[in-house]
Amino acid sequence: MKVSVWDTYVKRTDNRVMHFDILVPSDVTAEETIFSYGKTYLKSKAMEGAELTARECKFCHIEKASDEVMVAIEQKGYFIIEMENCN
């Protein structure tokens, strides 16, 4: 399975910047769908209401999904890779 990687940077309430990637099937191109996945993730991190638009989230590249990513995408439609300041 090929996945699109959306590079995402969201300012936290403590002024640090969360950096995470949103991975979706490569045929999912609707930005609002991808942003909604990011907002769901932010809600799980008690960051509900944080701004997530095309300014914070941009398409980066397409890559082959690992088994872990494929399972998550089959279950909920997306996968998050936490990079910086996500906890």
C-alpha positions in Angstrom: 0.0 0.0 0.0 1.2 3.5 -0.9 0.6 6.2 1.6 0.8 10.0 1.4 2.7 11.7 4.2 1.4 15.1 5.4 4.0 17.0 7.4 2.3 18.8 10.2 3.4 21.5 12.7 1.0 22.8 15.3 1.7 25.4 17.9 1.0 24.2 21.5 -0.4 26.3 24.3 3.1 26.4 25.8 4.4 27.9 22.6 6.4 24.8 21.6 5.6 23.3 18.2 4.3 19.8 17.8 5.6 18.1 14.7 3.9 15.0 13.5 3.1 13.2 10.2 -0.4 12.2 9.1 -0.2 9.1 6.9 -3.2 8.3 4.7 -3.8 6.1 1.6 -2.3 7.8 -1.4 -5.8 8.0 -3.1 -7.1 10.2 -0.2 -6.5 13.7 -1.4 -9.2 15.8 0.3 -7.5 18.2 2.6 -10.5 18.5 4.9 -10.4 14.8 5.4 -6.7 14.8 6.3 -7.1 17.8 8.5 -10.0 16.1 10.4 -7.6 13.2 11.1 -5.1 15.6 12.5 -7.8 17.3 14.6 -8.9 13.9 16.0 -5.2 13.2 16.9 -4.9 16.7 18.5 -8.1 16.1 20.6 -6.5 12.8 21.9 -3.5 15.0 23.1 -5.8 17.5 24.9 -5.1 20.0 22.1 -8.7 20.3 20.8 -9.2 23.7 19.1 -5.6 24.0 18.0 -5.4 25.5 14.5 -4.8 22.9 11.7 -5.1 24.2 8.2 -3.0 24.1 5.0 -0.6 26.5 6.7 0.2 23.8 9.4 -0.2 20.7 7.4 1.3 20.1 3.9 1.7 17.1 1.6 5.3 15.9 1.7 5.7 12.7 -0.2 4.4 9.2 -1.0 6.0 6.1 0.5 5.3 2.4 0.9 3.4 1.6 4.2 4.8 -0.7 6.8 2.6 -3.5 8.2 1.9 -1.4 11.4 0.8 1.5 9.3 -1.4 -0.6 7.0 -3.2 -2.2 10.0 -3.9 1.3 11.6 -5.2 2.7 8.2 -7.5 -0.3 7.8 -8.9 0.3 11.3 -9.3 4.1 11.4 -8.3 5.4 8.0 -5.0 7.1 9.0 -1.8 6.7 11.0 0.2 9.3 13.0 3.9 9.4 13.4 4.9 11.6 16.4 8.1 13.5 15.6 8.6 16.3 18.2 6.9 17.8 21.3 3.9 15.4 21.0 3.8 14.4 24.6 
